[in-house]
Amino acid sequence: MTLGLAVGFWIFYREVQRANAWDDRFVYMITGIAVGGALGERIGSIVGSVAESGVTSVLDAWLYGGRSILGGLAGAYVGALLGKRVSGYPGKTGDYFAPAIALGLAIGRIGCFLTEPPGRPTNLPWGISVPEQSIAALPGCPGCVAGQPMHPSMLYEIAFLVTCFVLLQRFKNRITEPGETLVIFLAAYAVFRFGVEFTRANPPDIWGLTRSQVFIASLSPIFILKILRQYRRGTYAGLLHSPR
């Protein structure tokens, strides 16, 4: 996670330098992202622990609970908006953050792959099994105990995020509307994450969907409306049609 954050902020700084767009007020925004992301990634664990064990479990949930990338992204987004509001920075910075988030998340997911249950059982030839000496370190993984091949779901996500990073670097100049690169990336990641959840080890919670899928579904109307509005304005014309 630390390496992912460091690389992400380095990519952001590089993108800003290339555009000659550095502003000292970015310090407020970066601080808001760091604080908001840290809070957001823990909110799910804290809410669940409070519901089950009461307020006294908040500290344990903060120290030992799981982390949610979706919650972290949401918290970081809110933190960036607050940082801009406090500093008075009026511009859009999503184009600088989109490739940084993609590569940073990909690196962070390497840690998830090494320390979390791989995914749901599968008969596909690339299914992976957990070595016996590692089973005790992966609680909540019945497939590990049974020795079943499982989806390498984190590897799916790493491959998707690295691909997004490459595509964002290649096609970023085709979208002229400031900030829209981040919108497209987040929308694509939301669609992918909803689908890949069916291969992950997370148990279904509501209507046969995981909590992450419910969270994504609740936010999807916002993305759909925004993308449709920008599409009608011709914002994505350069992306959909190759320049001659």
N, C-alpha and C positions, 0 to 999 in steps of 0.2 A: 504493500500500500504506500509506504514511504517513497519507494522508487517510482511508483506510478505518479504520485503527486509531484515529485521533483521533475520528472520528465514532462509531465503535463504543463507545469508552469514554465519550463524552459521553452517548450514549443510555443506557448502563448507569447512569451517575451520575444522569441525569434520572429513570430508573425507580426507583432507590433513594430519591431525594429525595421522589418522589410517595408512596412507601410509608412515608416517614419511618423508613427502616430502615438508615440509614448506621451503620456500625460501624468504628472505627479499625483493626480487624483485617483489614478488606478490603484494606488496603495490602499485606499479605503475600500475599493471594490474587491481587491484580492483578500483583504482581511475579512470582509463580509462573506466571501466564498468559503474561506477556510473554516470560519466559525459556523456558518450555516450548514456546510456539508457535514461537519462533525456532529452537529445536533441532529440533522436530518437522518443520517445513517443509523442513529440510535433510537429514533422515535418509535419505530415499530416494536422493538424489543421492550422499550419502556412501557408503552401502552399495553402490550400483552401481559407483561409482568404485573402491572398495577391491576389489571382486570382479574388476574388469577390470585395474586397474593397481597394486594393492597399497596398503599403508598410506601410501606417500609421496604419494598423490593426494588425501588427506583435505583438506589446506589448499586446493587448487585447487577441490575440490568445494564447500567451504564458501563460497569467495569468488565462484566463477563458475557453480556448478551450479544446476540448476533448483530451484524451490520448489514444494512440494506443499501445496495447501490442506487436503487430507484429513489429511496428516501434521501440519500446523500445528494443525488442530482437535484432533486426538488429543493432541498435546503440550500444548496449552493446557488441555485437560481434566485431564490428569494434573497439570499445574502448579497448577491451581486446587485440586485435592484436597490436594496437598502443602502449599500455602499455608494451607489451612484446618487441616490437621493441625498445622503448626508454630505457628500462632497460637491454636489451640484454639477456633476458631469452629465451633459445632455445627450451624448452620442451613443451609438449602438456598437457593442463589442463582440457580438456573437460570432462573427466571422473569424475572429482571432482565437476564440475558445473551442470551436467545433473540432478542428484536428487535434488540439491538445487533449480534449476530453476523450476522443476516440483512442488515441495511443495510450493515454494514462490508464484508462479502464482496461485495455488489453493487457497491460503489464500487471495491474492489480489482480486480474483474473488468473494469472499464473499461480499466485498464492492461493486462490480459491481452489484451483485444480489440485494443488498439492496437499490441502488440508481439509477438504470437504468431501462428502459422498459424491461420487462422479455423476450419477444419474439413475434413471429407472432401467430395469432389466431390458435387454434387447437381444435379438438373434442376429443382428447385423454383424458382418465380418470384422468391423472395427471396434466392436464392444470391448471394454477393458475390465479386468478383474483386479481386485485389491490384494496385495500380498498378505499372507496370514499375520505377519509381524506388524502390519499397519492397521489391522481391523479394530483393535482396541482404541485407537486414536480417532476413529470415525464413528461416534455414536449416532444412532438413528439411521443406520444403513443396513437394512435387512438383506439387501442384495450382496453386501460385502460378506456377511456371515454365511450366506448360502453359497458363496463362491460363484454367483451368476455373473456373466458378462453384462456390463452396464454401458449406457450411453456416455461418452466423454463430453458431457454437455458444456463444460467450461471451455473445452477446445473448440467446440462449435462457435462459442461466443468470441473467443480470441480471434479465430479466423475471420469472423464477420467484422469485428472492430478494426483489425489491421486492414482489411479490404476497404472499409469506410475511410480510414486515414489516407490510404493511397488515392482513392477517388476524390476525396475532398481536396487533396493537394493538386490533383490534375485538373479538376473542373471548377475550382473556386472562383475563377475570374469570369465565368459565364453567367453568374448571378450578380446583377448590378445593384439590387436593393440591399442596403446594409442590414446585417443581422439575420438574413434569411438562410444562410448556410447552416447556422445552428438549428433553426427550426426544422429544416429538412433532415438533418442528422438525427435529432431527437425523435422525429416522427418515424424515421426508418428503424431506429433502435427500438422504439416502442413496439412496432409491428413484429420485428424479429424476436424481441424478448417475450412477447405474448406467445409466439409459436414455440420457442425453444423451451418454455416452461413445461411443455408436455413431455420433454425428455429429462427434465431435472428431477432431483429427489424430493423436492418440496411437496408435502402432502396437499391434496385438495382441501379447500376450506369452505367456500361458498359456491353453491350451484355447480359443484364439480370443478371449480377453478381455484387456483392458488391465490394467496393474498396479493402477490405481485400482479397476477392477471386481472384481478378485480381493480387494483389501483390503476393499472394501465387503461382498462376499459372506462373507468370513471373520468379520466382525463382526455380520452380520445376525441370526444366532440370538440374540445377546444382546438386541438391540432387540425382536425378535419375542416372546421370552419375557417381557420386562419389560412390554411393552404389553399382552400377553394377561393377565398377572397383574393389572395395574391396571384393565383393562377389566372383569374379573370382580369386582373390588372396587367397581365403579361410579364410578371416577374420572372417566371421560369422559362420564358421563350428561348433564351440563350442556352439553357440546359437541355431542353427537349429537341432543339434543332442545332445540328453541328454548323459552325460558321463556315462559310465558303472561302 
